[in-house]
Amino acid sequence: MSAALNNTSESLPQGFIPVMLTPFLETGEVDYEGLRELTEFYIEVGSAGLFANCLSSEMYELSEQERLDVTRTVVEQAAGRIPVVATGTFGGPIAEQAVFVKRIYSTGVQAVIAISGLIAGEEESDEVFLKNAKELIALTDNIPLGFYECPVPYKRLINSDVLGELVKTGRVVYHKDTCLDIEEVKRRIQVGEGYKFGLYDAYMVNAVASLQAGAAGLSCIQGNIYPELVVWICKHYNDTDRQDDVNRVQQFFVDCMDIVHAAYPTIAKYSLEKRGFPILTYTRRDVGELTDALKEGMDNLLVQIDKLQDELGINSIFKKYMVK
């Protein structure tokens, strides 16, 4: 798919944009057929868009060609039904990063995401980061971009002042926020007002607060374990008739923070497999052992999820996999 087919005329839609997993075969190769089925799963559950080739996708453990192939597979499977974004920066001089941004864009994604920790070194100032980010913008034609405050290689936060300068270029359409500070989130949302820009919060402790402050949506790892609940909260966070339910779901997000982060993304693949989705737990990243205790904890969480969804009237997508 050529860059000419990319739809760049609109902002990214509001709602849940999952950070996609990468399924692998027992041999360790990428399971492209499984990736197509996983893409369908995310679409069917109600995702507003897809974030391919991200940390949850084990992007650092993929070869350069696999990054392109994984992204292209997702774009082709989505077939324009919802937009796809993907990471396009993996270190080195900014000019080299710009070259790969263009290669990722050529797969047909709507926007290419830059990792904040790869734009400037950990000890370098915000001024250096801003200079380098603007250089990347200048070297990538009119490609819509986004930023991701990824924890690897280190978590570099883009404060609202810096983000505001980047948004003013008119090129930044997506920001995956990991600052964990709702007041800073509000400031970041404010600097993006009037632009085709959306902040998607990854921190589920602040899910409802961020959405009520004007966040475009959520882009969180929990969507790989209980996606229906993430979609539900994006739809109902401001529903005055269901605030008791909204508060209950928000508290659930808080209560299960520890288990969903343990041995991730292996534990997410385990949860999907346990609920009937055809995926192996094989993970290239070294994220620690999925112990029996973690499995038991996730098993208990899945029971809670099913109970909560039944009480909310959510018809779980996993029911169709359990009957296969």
Disulfide bonds with the S-S distance in Angstrom:
none
